[in-house]
Amino acid sequence: MASETEKFFKEIYKTFKAHFGDAAKHYWVYDSDLCPCCQTWPIELMDYKGEEALSVNAYMYRDRGVMIAYLLCPACAEFIMAQPHGVPTAMHPTLEKNLADAYLRHLNSMNA
């Protein structure tokens, strides 16, 4: 499943690159076992229209020109999907901060 997910993230990156152009320099995958939104629940399969699914998402961290790909826990995914399409929730600022912080920790760990 990991290679399928990686392939999917690469496809998402192509879309980001087409949309953001040179502003999208590369991508990174948030790979913690805990949801980057709530940082409480594990990332796992969820039921979506009677099928098992993962909530695959991406965020453009513009400060660094990186698309951050991530998965959500079922609870956060269901909450976000219940909102009108394209309307950010109150959870989005926290999610984006958590993802950016995780990415910066990743960069710092490479320099240590």
Secondary structure, 3 states (H helix, E strand, C coil): CHHHHHHHHHHHHHHHHHHHHHHCCEEEECCCCECCCCCCCECCCEEECCEEECEEEEEEECCCCEEEEEEECHHHHHHHHCCCCCCCCCCHHHHHHHHHHHHHHHHHHHHC
